[in-house]
Structure formats: structure tokens, C-alpha cells
Amino acid sequence: MLPFGVMNSLAACGGFPKRYPHWKWGMGYEQISKRDADGVGRIYEMVVNTDPVCAYLQEINTVTDQKLVMAHVYGHADFLKNNFYFSTTNRKMLDEMVNHATRIRRYALSIIRDEAYYFAPQAATKIINEGWTSYWQSHLMTHHFCQASEIVH
């Protein structure tokens, strides 16, 4: 049983708690939360086609609602397990998604690290770089590119 915010967060990620980081999960969360706040739709349960089937229930459901929802979840679980269209579904997808998320995070961190290493010297030498540039700008303008009459009025 989950609180409102956690249930909406899981629903935004398709019911899988470990997903790769993406802006669309946050956008989905906002849409689901707004829908619930406006009274247009409320999530009573969420069923994920894994082995064993994973079901999430809202903790704010009444006891009678929970019983009704559990019976409903049983129907989903039976359908997912026995329907032909789901016969080729990878029921270990939760593990797959955790692995995907881990690989994507590592890859994203390696990209961030590479870019940080590129920009680190620029950040560390910004002031001296501008000073050095000013020296060469002044030297080239006064000794090679311009006559004194072009600079001093």
C-alpha cells in the first residue's frame, strides 16, 4: 500500500520504480497529480505484469475499497498470466529496467564527467586567460595592426 504521491510517481513511470532518468516521468507525474486533484481520475491500484505479478494499492482506500481492489487485481493477474497476447511478455522486465537504468546512469555520468573535464581548465583559468588575451590584443593592435593615429584621437 502506497501513499498518494508515491503511487502517482510509480504510475508516471509505468509502474516500475527503477527507470532511467527522463523528463517525461516528471511530466507524467504532474499530469496524473493534476487529474487526481481535479477529481477527474484517481488511481486505486496499479498492476505490473511481472512474475510474480506486482500490485500497488492506494493506502487511502477504505477497507472495503481495498478488498474490492484486491479482487480486481486478481482478475488483472489472471488475465496477464493466461492471455495469449501476453504469452511472450518478458515477466522479468523489472530486473531488465533496473539494469537499463543502471547502464544509462553510468553512461550519462561518463558524458557529464567528460564534459566536466573539458570545461574544468576553462573555469580554472578564466581570469588569467582574459588577462593573457588582453595582453596579446594590446600588443598586436599597437605594434602590428594599427598606427598610433588610429588608436589615439
Rosetta blueprint (number, residue, H / E / L):
1 M L
2 L E
3 P L
4 F H
5 G H
6 V H
7 M H
8 N H
9 S H
10 L H
11 A H
12 A H
13 C L
14 G L
15 G L
16 F L
17 P L
18 K L
19 R L
20 Y L
21 P L
22 H L
23 W H
24 K H
25 W H
26 G H
27 M H
28 G H
29 Y H
30 E H
31 Q H
32 I H
33 S H
34 K H
35 R H
36 D H
37 A H
38 D L
39 G L
40 V L
41 G L
42 R L
43 I L
44 Y L
45 E E
46 M E
47 V E
48 V E
49 N L
50 T L
51 D L
52 P L
53 V L
54 C E
55 A E
56 Y E
57 L E
58 Q E
59 E L
60 I L
61 N L
62 T L
63 V H
64 T H
65 D H
66 Q H
67 K H
68 L H
69 V H
70 M H
71 A H
72 H H
73 V H
74 Y H
75 G H
76 H H
77 A H
78 D H
79 F H
80 L H
81 K H
82 N H
83 N L
84 F H
85 Y H
86 F H
87 S L
88 T L
89 T L
90 N L
91 R L
92 K L
93 M H
94 L H
95 D H
96 E H
97 M H
98 V H
99 N H
100 H H
101 A H
102 T H
103 R H
104 I H
105 R H
106 R H
107 Y H
108 A H
109 L H
110 S H
111 I H
112 I H
113 R H
114 D H
115 E H
116 A H
117 Y H
118 Y H
119 F H
120 A H
121 P H
122 Q H
123 A H
124 A H
125 T L
126 K H
127 I H
128 I H
129 N H
130 E H
131 G H
132 W H
133 T H
134 S H
135 Y H
136 W H
137 Q H
138 S H
139 H H
140 L H
141 M H
142 T H
143 H H
144 H H
145 F H
146 C L
147 Q L
148 A H
149 S H
150 E H
151 I H
152 V L
153 H L
